[in-house]
Every structure is written in structure tokens, then in C-alpha cells.
Amino acid sequence: MRVSTTLDQLHSLAKGNKWMQLFATFNRIMLAAGFFIAGSVKIMGERFASGLSSNQPMGHYLEALHHTGYYYTFIGILQVAAAILLLIPRTRLLGR
């Protein structure tokens, strides 16, 4: 049996499973919520992880990203757009 045939059969089984569809919907909603929250903080111009210390490498990165100005806001707008695309069934593939 070819690998593609086996994968097609597994895909059709997973697509027909109601619990798998609910799990995928739940994951999509949670991912959209995370994108929306992170994006809205960036659009408002606040630091994303204000609790993160500036003496850590990730803290330095986020602080430098915050000081870029319009690029920081642009990232926030794209995150909110991705959240909206994830929630619309016809455009959920674009939101990934």
C-alpha cells in the first residue's frame, strides 16, 4: 500500500471524527484569542511583556522591538488580522 493512500485514509478518518473537529475548533479559537490580545497590546503602544526583566536576552529583544516605532504597531495589526482570519471559516487557512 502506498504512503499517500494510507495518509488519505487517515485524513478522511480524522476529518469525519466529531471530537477531532471540536478539538481543532477549540485550538483555532484559543490561537485567535492569543493573537488578538498580543496584537491589541502592541497597537496601543504598550510593552508586550512588561514583567520580563531587561537583563535577559528576550527582555532586550522585546525592549528593542518596542522602540522600533511603527514596526511594532504593524506587527500588532498583523496579529489582530490573523486572529480575525482564524475565526472566519472560509479564511482560516490564511490566518495560520
N, C-alpha and C positions, 0 to 999 in steps of 0.2 A: 504494500500500500504506500502511495506517495505521501510525502510530508504535507504537501499543500492540501490534499484531500482530508487528511487527519485534522489539520488545523481548521479547515472549513467546517467539519463536523463538530469540533469543539466550539467554534464560534456560534454555530446555529443552536447548540445546546445552551450556551451561556446567554444568548440573545432571547431565547424562549423562557428562561428562568425568571419568574416574577421577583424573587428575592435579589437576584443579581441586578435587575433593573432598579429596584428600590435602593440598593446599595450605591449604584452609580449615580442616581439622582441625589442622594444624600451627600455623596462626595462632591458633586458638582455645586450644590448649594453652599456647602462649607467652604469650598475653594473660592467661590464668588464672594462670600462674606469676608474672607480674609483679604482678598484683593481690594474690596470696596473700603474696608476700614483703613488699610495701609495707604491706599491711594488718596482717600479723603484727608488724612493727616498731612500728606505731602502737598496737596492742593492748598490747604490752609497755611502752609509755610512753617509748620512746626517740625521739630526733630522727630524722626520716626521712633527711635529707641533712646529716649532721653535718660533712661535708667542705666544705660550701658556706659561704663567708665571710659573716659577719654584716653586712658593709658593702656588700653588694649588695642590690638590691631584692627579689630572690627569696629571699635569705637572711633578710631582715627578715620577709617574709611567712611563711616556714616556721617561723621562731622564734616569731612571734606565734600561729600556728596551734598550735604545740606547747604554748604556755602557756594555751590555752583550757580545758584540763582534759578534761571528759567528751566534749566535741565532737570532740576529736582521737581519742579511743578509739572513738567512734561511727563516725567515718569509716573507721577500721581495720576495724571489724566489718562495715560495708557492703562494703568491698573484699574481704574474705575470703568473704562471702556471694556476691558477684558472681563470684568465682573458682570457687566450688563450682557455681553455676548454669551457668557456661560449660562445665563438664566433664560435666554430665548432659545427654544428648542431648535429652530432652523439654523441658528448661528453658533451653536455650542461648539462646533468643531473649530471655528475661527477663534474662539475665546481661549483655547488651550495654548 
